[in-house]
Amino acid sequence: MKVFLTGGSGMVGHNFLEHPSASKLKIFSPDIPDLNLFDYAAVKTYLERVKPDIIIHAAGRVGGIQANMAYPVAFLLENLDMGRNIVWAARNCGVKKLINLGSSCMYPRNAPNPLKEEMILQGELEPTNEGYALAKTVVSRLCAYISKEAPEFRYKTLIPCNLYGRWDKFAPEHSHMIPSVIRKLHLAKLNGEKAVEIWGDGTARREFMYAGDIADCIHKAVTDFDTLPDLMNVGLGRDYSINDYYQTAAEVVGYTGAFTHDLTKPVGMKQKLIDTTRASAWGWKPSTPLKDGISKAYEFFLQHAV
């Protein structure tokens, strides 16, 4: 099977390529200099030449709360332009199967947890990452509209919870919470800091899944595409507090100092837990415990990001 993967140099793409099942596929994943996803004509020409059996759209501008707040224009436009170009070029080139990667940021900020797929567009988005969420929502809807107009085109969206793991971004200006925490605690240990600051009171709850697990789900989606729901959450089905993540990461890193809380800092949504009923019914669940996942992420950090 010929697979066109966008975002092969990103965390999800790297983990997809490292998965044991990748050797069974013929994967095309051009680097950024070889294919400009912001250029619709270039994307269409590439698809016409490669003629993939299925597309996995995992490329995107991603980042944590600081990056989203600082660059909302880029998070909106870049993710919207890439998604639109990939999906529309696929449609015009006759590619019948596509798996689009959405985000749990697509859910309304005040929606009751756990977040069910039908809640999308049912309320106001979280302001701290609204641009990113809008782009992801529009691309997901474009996939659904194309499939509705022409049912032979089956364009489906997976909605992962927050992710972390190997090939993550650890620089604080770009990183999500877990890689940021790993880096912060590592430096605190090296510098002998007696305390590490946590934004907010640490009681906000988040669902972070190891990136190797989303890669496993995508591989199953390629193999079992016909039974894959059109829109499906991919996550743990349980969450942890910010304090829990700091404590677990501290155990992995070996940091033994104290924690303080800055109550003036933004924390985003108090809880963001997705409902995994559809994924469970489809026959998939993640397999990496939190401490094991953080250990793998820390090992990668020591090898590549220090």
Secondary structure, DSSP 4 states (H G I P E B T S, - for coil): -EEEEE-TTSHHHHHHHHSGGGGGSEEE---TTT--TT-HHHHHHHHHHH--SEEEE-------HHHHHH-HHHHHHHHHHHHHHHHHHHHHHT--EEEEE--GGGS-TTPPSSBPGGGTTSSPPPGGGHHHHHHHHHHHHHHHHHHHH-TTSEEEEEEE-EEESTT---STTT--HHHHHHHHHHHHHHHT-SEEEEETTS--EE-EEEHHHHHHHHHHHHHTGGGS-SEEEES-S--EEHHHHHHHHHHHHT---EEEEETTS----SEE-B--HHHHHHT------HHHHHHHHHHHIIIII-
